[in-house]
């Protein structure tokens, strides 16, 4: 049985399609990393090295990630239109 069939959450903190589609317009780096399957520290390292796979928005001391661009990288942009 799969996690979908049992209704259980996927392992390793991965986000379900339902969770991804319910995200607000922008998310924090931790949430974006979780959606991409990478940890918080690695996500910030990629941002520092300018190799994060999604455009980020530096807003004061906060970094936000546009959800629509996150969806595009994950290949689910058609599902949100």
PDB file as gemmi writes it, atoms N, CA and C in Angstrom:
CRYST1    1.000    1.000    1.000  90.00  90.00  90.00 P 1                      
ATOM      1  N   UNK A   1       0.830  -1.188   0.000  1.00  0.00           N  
ATOM      2  CA  UNK A   1       0.000   0.000   0.000  1.00  0.00           C  
ATOM      3  C   UNK A   1       0.870   1.245   0.000  1.00  0.00           C  
ATOM      4  N   UNK A   2       0.484   2.261  -0.751  1.00  0.00           N  
ATOM      5  CA  UNK A   2       1.223   3.519  -0.784  1.00  0.00           C  
ATOM      6  C   UNK A   2       0.710   4.441   0.304  1.00  0.00           C  
ATOM      7  N   UNK A   3       1.463   5.529   0.538  1.00  0.00           N  
ATOM      8  CA  UNK A   3       1.005   6.493   1.545  1.00  0.00           C  
ATOM      9  C   UNK A   3      -0.283   7.156   1.109  1.00  0.00           C  
ATOM     10  N   UNK A   4      -0.492   7.298  -0.212  1.00  0.00           N  
ATOM     11  CA  UNK A   4      -1.756   7.870  -0.698  1.00  0.00           C  
ATOM     12  C   UNK A   4      -2.924   6.963  -0.351  1.00  0.00           C  
ATOM     13  N   UNK A   5      -2.736   5.657  -0.525  1.00  0.00           N  
ATOM     14  CA  UNK A   5      -3.809   4.704  -0.262  1.00  0.00           C  
ATOM     15  C   UNK A   5      -4.152   4.625   1.217  1.00  0.00           C  
ATOM     16  N   UNK A   6      -3.152   4.767   2.072  1.00  0.00           N  
ATOM     17  CA  UNK A   6      -3.397   4.666   3.507  1.00  0.00           C  
ATOM     18  C   UNK A   6      -3.804   5.992   4.127  1.00  0.00           C  
ATOM     19  N   UNK A   7      -3.563   7.084   3.391  1.00  0.00           N  
ATOM     20  CA  UNK A   7      -3.860   8.397   3.933  1.00  0.00           C  
ATOM     21  C   UNK A   7      -2.754   8.932   4.817  1.00  0.00           C  
ATOM     22  N   UNK A   8      -1.667   8.175   4.940  1.00  0.00           N  
ATOM     23  CA  UNK A   8      -0.543   8.604   5.774  1.00  0.00           C  
ATOM     24  C   UNK A   8       0.250   9.680   5.054  1.00  0.00           C  
ATOM     25  N   UNK A   9       0.978  10.463   5.832  1.00  0.00           N  
ATOM     26  CA  UNK A   9       1.840  11.488   5.265  1.00  0.00           C  
ATOM     27  C   UNK A   9       3.075  10.831   4.659  1.00  0.00           C  
ATOM     28  N   UNK A  10       3.579  11.372   3.535  1.00  0.00           N  
ATOM     29  CA  UNK A  10       4.817  10.843   2.973  1.00  0.00           C  
ATOM     30  C   UNK A  10       5.953  10.990   3.974  1.00  0.00           C  
ATOM     31  N   UNK A  11       6.911  10.070   3.910  1.00  0.00           N  
ATOM     32  CA  UNK A  11       8.044  10.123   4.822  1.00  0.00           C  
ATOM     33  C   UNK A  11       9.013  11.215   4.422  1.00  0.00           C  
ATOM     34  N   UNK A  12       9.954  11.508   5.266  1.00  0.00           N  
ATOM     35  CA  UNK A  12      11.046  12.464   5.084  1.00  0.00           C  
ATOM     36  C   UNK A  12      10.576  13.903   4.931  1.00  0.00           C  
ATOM     37  N   UNK A  13       9.370  14.221   5.381  1.00  0.00           N  
ATOM     38  CA  UNK A  13       8.918  15.590   5.361  1.00  0.00           C  
ATOM     39  C   UNK A  13       8.527  16.118   3.996  1.00  0.00           C  
ATOM     40  N   UNK A  14       8.470  15.271   2.991  1.00  0.00           N  
ATOM     41  CA  UNK A  14       8.092  15.715   1.651  1.00  0.00           C  
ATOM     42  C   UNK A  14       6.669  16.262   1.675  1.00  0.00           C  
ATOM     43  N   UNK A  15       6.423  17.240   0.826  1.00  0.00           N  
ATOM     44  CA  UNK A  15       5.097  17.845   0.776  1.00  0.00           C  
ATOM     45  C   UNK A  15       4.227  17.131  -0.259  1.00  0.00           C  
ATOM     46  N   UNK A  16       2.972  16.982   0.077  1.00  0.00           N  
ATOM     47  CA  UNK A  16       2.027  16.394  -0.869  1.00  0.00           C  
ATOM     48  C   UNK A  16       1.603  17.463  -1.873  1.00  0.00           C  
ATOM     49  N   UNK A  17       1.016  17.029  -2.966  1.00  0.00           N  
ATOM     50  CA  UNK A  17       0.521  17.960  -3.973  1.00  0.00           C  
ATOM     51  C   UNK A  17      -0.520  18.895  -3.356  1.00  0.00           C  
ATOM     52  N   UNK A  18      -1.359  18.368  -2.511  1.00  0.00           N  
ATOM     53  CA  UNK A  18      -2.380  19.181  -1.843  1.00  0.00           C  
ATOM     54  C   UNK A  18      -1.737  20.288  -1.004  1.00  0.00           C  
ATOM     55  N   UNK A  19      -0.690  19.939  -0.263  1.00  0.00           N  
ATOM     56  CA  UNK A  19       0.027  20.935   0.541  1.00  0.00           C  
ATOM     57  C   UNK A  19       0.663  21.995  -0.352  1.00  0.00           C  
ATOM     58  N   UNK A  20       1.306  21.557  -1.431  1.00  0.00           N  
ATOM     59  CA  UNK A  20       1.951  22.493  -2.350  1.00  0.00           C  
ATOM     60  C   UNK A  20       0.954  23.479  -2.940  1.00  0.00           C  
ATOM     61  N   UNK A  21      -0.200  22.981  -3.331  1.00  0.00           N  
ATOM     62  CA  UNK A  21      -1.201  23.847  -3.962  1.00  0.00           C  
ATOM     63  C   UNK A  21      -1.886  24.780  -2.975  1.00  0.00           C  
ATOM     64  N   UNK A  22      -1.773  24.494  -1.684  1.00  0.00           N  
ATOM     65  CA  UNK A  22      -2.415  25.353  -0.683  1.00  0.00           C  
ATOM     66  C   UNK A  22      -1.455  26.388  -0.095  1.00  0.00           C  
ATOM     67  N   UNK A  23      -0.227  26.456  -0.618  1.00  0.00           N  
ATOM     68  CA  UNK A  23       0.739  27.426  -0.104  1.00  0.00           C  
ATOM     69  C   UNK A  23       0.330  28.853  -0.441  1.00  0.00           C  
ATOM     70  N   UNK A  24       0.700  29.817   0.394  1.00  0.00           N  
ATOM     71  CA  UNK A  24       0.424  31.229   0.100  1.00  0.00           C  
ATOM     72  C   UNK A  24       1.293  31.715  -1.062  1.00  0.00           C  
ATOM     73  N   UNK A  25       1.140  32.958  -1.452  1.00  0.00           N  
ATOM     74  CA  UNK A  25       1.845  33.520  -2.616  1.00  0.00           C  
ATOM     75  C   UNK A  25       3.365  33.445  -2.492  1.00  0.00           C  
ATOM     76  N   UNK A  26       3.889  33.609  -1.286  1.00  0.00           N  
ATOM     77  CA  UNK A  26       5.320  33.427  -1.047  1.00  0.00           C  
ATOM     78  C   UNK A  26       5.485  32.569   0.198  1.00  0.00           C  
ATOM     79  N   UNK A  27       6.615  31.868   0.259  1.00  0.00           N  
ATOM     80  CA  UNK A  27       6.907  31.025   1.422  1.00  0.00           C  
ATOM     81  C   UNK A  27       8.310  31.318   1.920  1.00  0.00           C  
ATOM     82  N   UNK A  28       8.593  30.888   3.129  1.00  0.00           N  
ATOM     83  CA  UNK A  28       9.932  31.073   3.669  1.00  0.00           C  
ATOM     84  C   UNK A  28      10.871  30.014   3.087  1.00  0.00           C  
ATOM     85  N   UNK A  29      12.145  30.173   3.335  1.00  0.00           N  
ATOM     86  CA  UNK A  29      13.153  29.281   2.770  1.00  0.00           C  
ATOM     87  C   UNK A  29      12.992  27.855   3.286  1.00  0.00           C  
ATOM     88  N   UNK A  30      12.639  27.692   4.533  1.00  0.00           N  
ATOM     89  CA  UNK A  30      12.458  26.360   5.102  1.00  0.00           C  
ATOM     90  C   UNK A  30      11.352  25.607   4.375  1.00  0.00           C  
ATOM     91  N   UNK A  31      10.229  26.273   4.130  1.00  0.00           N  
ATOM     92  CA  UNK A  31       9.112  25.648   3.423  1.00  0.00           C  
ATOM     93  C   UNK A  31       9.483  25.342   1.984  1.00  0.00           C  
ATOM     94  N   UNK A  32      10.149  26.275   1.315  1.00  0.00           N  
ATOM     95  CA  UNK A  32      10.582  26.043  -0.068  1.00  0.00           C  
ATOM     96  C   UNK A  32      11.546  24.867  -0.127  1.00  0.00           C  
ATOM     97  N   UNK A  33      12.470  24.809   0.808  1.00  0.00           N  
ATOM     98  CA  UNK A  33      13.396  23.690   0.847  1.00  0.00           C  
ATOM     99  C   UNK A  33      12.683  22.372   1.037  1.00  0.00           C  
ATOM    100  N   UNK A  34      11.718  22.352   1.927  1.00  0.00           N  
ATOM    101  CA  UNK A  34      10.932  21.136   2.156  1.00  0.00           C  
ATOM    102  C   UNK A  34      10.223  20.704   0.884  1.00  0.00           C  
ATOM    103  N   UNK A  35       9.650  21.661   0.159  1.00  0.00           N  
ATOM    104  CA  UNK A  35       8.967  21.348  -1.099  1.00  0.00           C  
ATOM    105  C   UNK A  35       9.944  20.764  -2.119  1.00  0.00           C  
ATOM    106  N   UNK A  36      11.183  21.247  -2.088  1.00  0.00           N  
ATOM    107  CA  UNK A  36      12.204  20.787  -3.032  1.00  0.00           C  
ATOM    108  C   UNK A  36      12.953  19.546  -2.548  1.00  0.00           C  
ATOM    109  N   UNK A  37      12.683  19.141  -1.314  1.00  0.00           N  
ATOM    110  CA  UNK A  37      13.340  17.954  -0.772  1.00  0.00           C  
ATOM    111  C   UNK A  37      14.742  18.215  -0.255  1.00  0.00           C  
ATOM    112  N   UNK A  38      14.999  19.466   0.136  1.00  0.00           N  
ATOM    113  CA  UNK A  38      16.307  19.797   0.708  1.00  0.00           C  
ATOM    114  C   UNK A  38      16.111  20.430   2.080  1.00  0.00           C  
ATOM    115  N   UNK A  39      17.108  20.305   2.910  1.00  0.00           N  
ATOM    116  CA  UNK A  39      17.036  20.843   4.262  1.00  0.00           C  
ATOM    117  C   UNK A  39      17.241  22.350   4.304  1.00  0.00           C  
ATOM    118  N   UNK A  40      16.925  22.922   5.441  1.00  0.00           N  
ATOM    119  CA  UNK A  40      17.029  24.361   5.651  1.00  0.00           C  
ATOM    120  C   UNK A  40      18.453  24.869   5.432  1.00  0.00           C  
ATOM    121  N   UNK A  41      19.419  24.207   6.054  1.00  0.00           N  
ATOM    122  CA  UNK A  41      20.806  24.655   5.935  1.00  0.00           C  
ATOM    123  C   UNK A  41      21.291  24.607   4.491  1.00  0.00           C  
ATOM    124  N   UNK A  42      20.964  23.527   3.789  1.00  0.00           N  
ATOM    125  CA  UNK A  42      21.366  23.406   2.382  1.00  0.00           C  
ATOM    126  C   UNK A  42      20.685  24.478   1.543  1.00  0.00           C  
ATOM    127  N   UNK A  43      19.412  24.761   1.820  1.00  0.00           N  
ATOM    128  CA  UNK A  43      18.687  25.787   1.073  1.00  0.00           C  
ATOM    129  C   UNK A  43      19.375  27.143   1.233  1.00  0.00           C  
ATOM    130  N   UNK A  44      19.742  27.501   2.460  1.00  0.00           N  
ATOM    131  CA  UNK A  44      20.422  28.780   2.683  1.00  0.00           C  
ATOM    132  C   UNK A  44      21.807  28.795   2.042  1.00  0.00           C  
ATOM    133  N   UNK A  45      22.484  27.654   2.049  1.00  0.00           N  
ATOM    134  CA  UNK A  45      23.787  27.573   1.385  1.00  0.00           C  
ATOM    135  C   UNK A  45      23.630  27.836  -0.115  1.00  0.00           C  
ATOM    136  N   UNK A  46      22.624  27.226  -0.734  1.00  0.00           N  
ATOM    137  CA  UNK A  46      22.376  27.432  -2.165  1.00  0.00           C  
ATOM    138  C   UNK A  46      22.023  28.891  -2.455  1.00  0.00           C  
ATOM    139  N   UNK A  47      21.275  29.516  -1.567  1.00  0.00           N  
ATOM    140  CA  UNK A  47      20.926  30.927  -1.749  1.00  0.00           C  
ATOM    141  C   UNK A  47      22.190  31.783  -1.666  1.00  0.00           C  
ATOM    142  N   UNK A  48      23.031  31.526  -0.677  1.00  0.00           N  
ATOM    143  CA  UNK A  48      24.293  32.275  -0.548  1.00  0.00           C  
ATOM    144  C   UNK A  48      25.169  32.119  -1.786  1.00  0.00           C  
ATOM    145  N   UNK A  49      25.179  30.917  -2.355  1.00  0.00           N  
ATOM    146  CA  UNK A  49      25.991  30.641  -3.547  1.00  0.00           C  
ATOM    147  C   UNK A  49      25.282  31.020  -4.849  1.00  0.00           C  
ATOM    148  N   UNK A  50      24.094  31.594  -4.715  1.00  0.00           N  
ATOM    149  CA  UNK A  50      23.267  31.987  -5.866  1.00  0.00           C  
ATOM    150  C   UNK A  50      22.970  30.819  -6.801  1.00  0.00           C  
ATOM    151  N   UNK A  51      22.757  29.635  -6.211  1.00  0.00           N  
ATOM    152  CA  UNK A  51      22.428  28.452  -6.998  1.00  0.00           C  
ATOM    153  C   UNK A  51      21.098  27.817  -6.583  1.00  0.00           C  
ATOM    154  N   UNK A  52      20.329  28.537  -5.770  1.00  0.00           N  
ATOM    155  CA  UNK A  52      19.008  28.029  -5.376  1.00  0.00           C  
ATOM    156  C   UNK A  52      18.167  27.928  -6.641  1.00  0.00           C  
ATOM    157  N   UNK A  53      17.431  26.842  -6.844  1.00  0.00           N  
ATOM    158  CA  UNK A  53      16.734  26.627  -8.113  1.00  0.00           C  
ATOM    159  C   UNK A  53      15.532  27.539  -8.381  1.00  0.00           C  
ATOM    160  N   UNK A  54      15.193  28.363  -7.419  1.00  0.00           N  
ATOM    161  CA  UNK A  54      14.046  29.261  -7.564  1.00  0.00           C  
ATOM    162  C   UNK A  54      14.499  30.667  -7.190  1.00  0.00           C  
ATOM    163  N   UNK A  55      13.974  31.668  -7.896  1.00  0.00           N  
ATOM    164  CA  UNK A  55      14.278  33.062  -7.559  1.00  0.00           C  
ATOM    165  C   UNK A  55      13.837  33.345  -6.127  1.00  0.00           C  
ATOM    166  N   UNK A  56      14.642  34.074  -5.409  1.00  0.00           N  
ATOM    167  CA  UNK A  56      14.303  34.447  -4.036  1.00  0.00           C  
ATOM    168  C   UNK A  56      14.151  35.959  -3.946  1.00  0.00           C  
ATOM    169  N   UNK A  57      13.404  36.385  -2.952  1.00  0.00           N  
ATOM    170  CA  UNK A  57      13.156  37.805  -2.715  1.00  0.00           C  
ATOM    171  C   UNK A  57      13.716  38.168  -1.348  1.00  0.00           C  
ATOM    172  N   UNK A  58      14.731  39.016  -1.331  1.00  0.00           N  
ATOM    173  CA  UNK A  58      15.286  39.482  -0.066  1.00  0.00           C  
ATOM    174  C   UNK A  58      14.472  40.688   0.381  1.00  0.00           C  
ATOM    175  N   UNK A  59      13.800  40.550   1.508  1.00  0.00           N  
ATOM    176  CA  UNK A  59      12.948  41.618   2.040  1.00  0.00           C  
ATOM    177  C   UNK A  59      13.438  41.951   3.436  1.00  0.00           C  
ATOM    178  N   UNK A  60      14.304  42.940   3.524  1.00  0.00           N  
ATOM    179  CA  UNK A  60      14.908  43.265   4.810  1.00  0.00           C  
ATOM    180  C   UNK A  60      15.777  42.108   5.255  1.00  0.00           C  
ATOM    181  N   UNK A  61      15.530  41.593   6.422  1.00  0.00           N  
ATOM    182  CA  UNK A  61      16.282  40.447   6.934  1.00  0.00           C  
ATOM    183  C   UNK A  61      15.635  39.118   6.624  1.00  0.00           C  
ATOM    184  N   UNK A  62      14.616  39.128   5.782  1.00  0.00           N  
ATOM    185  CA  UNK A  62      13.862  37.915   5.463  1.00  0.00           C  
ATOM    186  C   UNK A  62      14.052  37.557   3.998  1.00  0.00           C  
ATOM    187  N   UNK A  63      14.045  36.268   3.718  1.00  0.00           N  
ATOM    188  CA  UNK A  63      14.092  35.794   2.331  1.00  0.00           C  
ATOM    189  C   UNK A  63      12.794  35.042   2.068  1.00  0.00           C  
ATOM    190  N   UNK A  64      12.123  35.409   0.995  1.00  0.00           N  
ATOM    191  CA  UNK A  64      10.873  34.753   0.601  1.00  0.00           C  
ATOM    192  C   UNK A  64      11.050  34.120  -0.771  1.00  0.00           C  
ATOM    193  N   UNK A  65      10.261  33.093  -1.042  1.00  0.00           N  
ATOM    194  CA  UNK A  65      10.305  32.386  -2.317  1.00  0.00           C  
ATOM    195  C   UNK A  65       8.916  32.443  -2.937  1.00  0.00           C  
ATOM    196  N   UNK A  66       8.792  32.960  -4.171  1.00  0.00           N  
ATOM    197  CA  UNK A  66       7.481  33.007  -4.841  1.00  0.00           C  
ATOM    198  C   UNK A  66       6.958  31.591  -5.109  1.00  0.00           C  
ATOM    199  N   UNK A  67       5.784  31.307  -4.624  1.00  0.00           N  
ATOM    200  CA  UNK A  67       5.214  29.971  -4.748  1.00  0.00           C  
ATOM    201  C   UNK A  67       4.985  29.574  -6.201  1.00  0.00           C  
ATOM    202  N   UNK A  68       4.528  30.484  -7.045  1.00  0.00           N  
ATOM    203  CA  UNK A  68       4.285  30.151  -8.452  1.00  0.00           C  
ATOM    204  C   UNK A  68       5.573  29.670  -9.124  1.00  0.00           C  
ATOM    205  N   UNK A  69       6.694  30.282  -8.775  1.00  0.00           N  
ATOM    206  CA  UNK A  69       7.967  29.854  -9.355  1.00  0.00           C  
ATOM    207  C   UNK A  69       8.416  28.517  -8.779  1.00  0.00           C  
ATOM    208  N   UNK A  70       8.093  28.279  -7.528  1.00  0.00           N  
ATOM    209  CA  UNK A  70       8.379  26.989  -6.905  1.00  0.00           C  
ATOM    210  C   UNK A  70       7.587  25.895  -7.622  1.00  0.00           C  
ATOM    211  N   UNK A  71       6.295  26.163  -7.871  1.00  0.00           N  
ATOM    212  CA  UNK A  71       5.466  25.204  -8.605  1.00  0.00           C  
ATOM    213  C   UNK A  71       6.057  24.909  -9.982  1.00  0.00           C  
ATOM    214  N   UNK A  72       6.535  25.954 -10.656  1.00  0.00           N  
ATOM    215  CA  UNK A  72       7.091  25.790 -11.995  1.00  0.00           C  
ATOM    216  C   UNK A  72       8.301  24.853 -11.963  1.00  0.00           C  
ATOM    217  N   UNK A  73       9.195  25.056 -11.010  1.00  0.00           N  
ATOM    218  CA  UNK A  73      10.383  24.211 -10.879  1.00  0.00           C  
ATOM    219  C   UNK A  73       9.988  22.763 -10.576  1.00  0.00           C  
ATOM    220  N   UNK A  74       8.912  22.593  -9.821  1.00  0.00           N  
ATOM    221  CA  UNK A  74       8.444  21.259  -9.455  1.00  0.00           C  
ATOM    222  C   UNK A  74       7.592  20.613 -10.545  1.00  0.00           C  
ATOM    223  N   UNK A  75       7.299  21.375 -11.605  1.00  0.00           N  
ATOM    224  CA  UNK A  75       6.533  20.828 -12.714  1.00  0.00           C  
ATOM    225  C   UNK A  75       5.041  20.701 -12.459  1.00  0.00           C  
ATOM    226  N   UNK A  76       4.510  21.536 -11.558  1.00  0.00           N  
ATOM    227  CA  UNK A  76       3.068  21.467 -11.275  1.00  0.00           C  
ATOM    228  C   UNK A  76       2.368  22.773 -11.612  1.00  0.00           C  
ATOM    229  N   UNK A  77       2.990  23.588 -12.448  1.00  0.00           N  
ATOM    230  CA  UNK A  77       2.397  24.887 -12.765  1.00  0.00           C  
ATOM    231  C   UNK A  77       1.040  24.766 -13.443  1.00  0.00           C  
ATOM    232  N   UNK A  78       0.804  23.741 -14.244  1.00  0.00           N  
ATOM    233  CA  UNK A  78      -0.483  23.575 -14.914  1.00  0.00           C  
ATOM    234  C   UNK A  78      -1.616  23.278 -13.949  1.00  0.00           C  
ATOM    235  N   UNK A  79      -1.280  22.717 -12.806  1.00  0.00           N  
ATOM    236  CA  UNK A  79      -2.300  22.341 -11.830  1.00  0.00           C  
ATOM    237  C   UNK A  79      -2.859  23.550 -11.086  1.00  0.00           C  
ATOM    238  N   UNK A  80      -2.131  24.671 -11.120  1.00  0.00           N  
ATOM    239  CA  UNK A  80      -2.557  25.822 -10.325  1.00  0.00           C  
ATOM    240  C   UNK A  80      -3.248  26.890 -11.162  1.00  0.00           C  
ATOM    241  N   UNK A  81      -3.402  26.663 -12.433  1.00  0.00           N  
ATOM    242  CA  UNK A  81      -4.011  27.676 -13.297  1.00  0.00           C  
ATOM    243  C   UNK A  81      -5.509  27.566 -13.263  1.00  0.00           C  
TER     244      UNK A  81                                                      
END                                                                             
